[in-house]
């Protein structure tokens, strides 16, 4: 039994790779466009995100 779906594992690997690639810019305090995660990671994670109060329902309504 593996509790983590394969696409979330992929998102984690992409996130780790992204931060690894950005390590020198962070180490030398190079200013760059602030991006917390690549779009591929956020799109995968958004599929698992729960709706909270005030957000539009996306379940086919």
Backbone as CSV, one residue per row, in Angstrom:
resi,resn,N_x,N_y,N_z,CA_x,CA_y,CA_z,C_x,C_y,C_z
1,UNK,0.826,-1.193,0.000,0.000,0.000,0.000,0.866,1.250,0.000
2,UNK,0.648,2.058,-0.996,1.392,3.304,-1.129,0.404,4.458,-1.008
3,UNK,0.474,5.234,0.064,-0.523,6.287,0.286,-0.396,7.493,-0.640
4,UNK,0.718,7.639,-1.335,0.941,8.813,-2.169,0.775,8.446,-3.645
5,UNK,-0.159,9.101,-4.349,-0.353,8.815,-5.773,0.896,9.155,-6.595
6,UNK,1.031,8.473,-7.728,2.216,8.650,-8.569,2.376,10.075,-9.077
7,UNK,1.266,10.743,-9.402,1.409,12.103,-9.915,1.875,13.071,-8.833
8,UNK,1.531,12.821,-7.578,2.051,13.660,-6.494,3.533,13.390,-6.246
9,UNK,3.954,12.148,-6.433,5.385,11.839,-6.336,6.147,12.608,-7.410
10,UNK,5.578,12.657,-8.615,6.198,13.403,-9.704,6.283,14.889,-9.367
11,UNK,5.224,15.431,-8.771,5.223,16.845,-8.388,6.320,17.129,-7.361
12,UNK,6.490,16.238,-6.416,7.542,16.414,-5.400,8.924,16.377,-6.051
13,UNK,9.134,15.449,-6.957,10.419,15.366,-7.649,10.689,16.615,-8.485
14,UNK,9.662,17.130,-9.150,9.820,18.360,-9.931,10.142,19.549,-9.028
15,UNK,9.510,19.596,-7.872,9.758,20.686,-6.932,11.186,20.632,-6.387
16,UNK,11.647,19.442,-6.057,13.025,19.277,-5.579,14.013,19.675,-6.673
17,UNK,13.760,19.243,-7.905,14.647,19.591,-9.017,14.668,21.099,-9.249
18,UNK,13.517,21.746,-9.154,13.436,23.192,-9.341,14.288,23.926,-8.311
19,UNK,14.137,23.550,-7.046,14.906,24.224,-5.998,16.393,23.886,-6.094
20,UNK,16.720,22.688,-6.543,18.131,22.334,-6.740,18.748,23.209,-7.832
21,UNK,18.009,23.427,-8.922,18.508,24.263,-10.011,18.678,25.724,-9.586
22,UNK,17.888,26.171,-8.622,17.933,27.558,-8.174,18.880,27.782,-7.002
23,UNK,19.611,26.777,-6.582,20.423,26.864,-5.368,21.508,27.930,-5.453
24,UNK,22.127,28.107,-6.604,23.201,29.099,-6.712,22.659,30.516,-6.653
25,UNK,21.507,30.746,-7.256,20.915,32.081,-7.217,20.564,32.460,-5.781
26,UNK,20.096,31.510,-5.017,19.755,31.771,-3.617,21.025,31.967,-2.793
27,UNK,22.048,31.164,-3.052,23.285,31.244,-2.284,23.998,32.582,-2.488
28,UNK,23.891,33.142,-3.683,24.572,34.397,-3.982,23.636,35.600,-3.940
29,UNK,22.446,35.408,-3.427,21.448,36.477,-3.270,21.143,37.192,-4.587
30,UNK,21.097,36.453,-5.645,20.747,37.015,-6.943,19.245,37.245,-6.964
31,UNK,18.850,38.463,-7.337,17.420,38.722,-7.402,16.872,38.105,-8.671
32,UNK,15.780,37.412,-8.502,15.136,36.770,-9.632,13.635,36.823,-9.422
33,UNK,12.920,36.529,-10.454,11.469,36.526,-10.355,11.063,35.496,-9.312
34,UNK,10.238,35.935,-8.375,9.830,35.042,-7.294,8.811,34.029,-7.795
35,UNK,9.210,32.794,-7.823,8.315,31.714,-8.210,8.501,30.620,-7.174
36,UNK,7.442,30.305,-6.453,7.546,29.313,-5.390,7.623,27.899,-5.933
37,UNK,6.931,27.653,-7.030,6.938,26.322,-7.625,6.663,26.437,-9.114
38,UNK,7.217,25.523,-9.895,6.928,25.524,-11.327,5.441,25.251,-11.579
39,UNK,4.972,25.693,-12.727,3.546,25.538,-13.025,3.113,24.080,-13.101
40,UNK,3.990,23.198,-13.523,3.652,21.779,-13.565,3.361,21.226,-12.182
41,UNK,4.092,21.699,-11.199,3.883,21.253,-9.811,2.555,21.775,-9.278
42,UNK,2.294,23.053,-9.504,1.053,23.623,-8.975,-0.176,23.042,-9.662
43,UNK,-0.067,22.728,-10.944,-1.229,22.163,-11.623,-1.543,20.758,-11.115
44,UNK,-0.515,19.983,-10.810,-0.748,18.650,-10.242,-1.322,18.775,-8.833
45,UNK,-0.747,19.658,-8.033,-1.201,19.814,-6.653,-2.621,20.378,-6.583
46,UNK,-2.979,21.253,-7.519,-4.322,21.835,-7.512,-5.412,20.781,-7.692
47,UNK,-5.085,19.693,-8.361,-6.066,18.624,-8.550,-6.455,17.980,-7.215
48,UNK,-5.589,18.081,-6.217,-5.837,17.475,-4.904,-6.261,18.498,-3.850
49,UNK,-6.332,19.731,-4.238,-6.644,20.796,-3.291,-8.114,20.786,-2.908
50,UNK,-8.398,20.979,-1.648,-9.769,21.034,-1.167,-10.303,22.458,-1.290
51,UNK,-11.583,22.586,-1.560,-12.209,23.903,-1.634,-12.462,24.433,-0.234
52,UNK,-12.274,25.725,-0.078,-12.523,26.374,1.194,-13.634,27.390,1.019
53,UNK,-14.057,27.985,2.087,-15.131,28.965,2.057,-14.796,30.104,1.104
54,UNK,-15.775,30.509,0.315,-15.605,31.621,-0.583,-15.023,31.277,-1.935
55,UNK,-14.614,30.016,-2.130,-14.081,29.626,-3.423,-15.196,29.038,-4.281
56,UNK,-15.089,29.248,-5.555,-16.097,28.722,-6.473,-15.988,27.208,-6.563
57,UNK,-17.113,26.542,-6.627,-17.132,25.086,-6.769,-16.766,24.722,-8.203
58,UNK,-15.936,23.701,-8.369,-15.527,23.289,-9.708,-15.947,21.854,-9.995
59,UNK,-16.990,21.394,-9.342,-17.427,20.005,-9.508,-18.540,19.871,-10.535
60,UNK,-18.429,20.608,-11.630,-19.399,20.474,-12.705,-20.637,21.324,-12.558
61,UNK,-20.618,22.295,-11.673,-21.796,23.139,-11.488,-21.809,24.241,-12.516
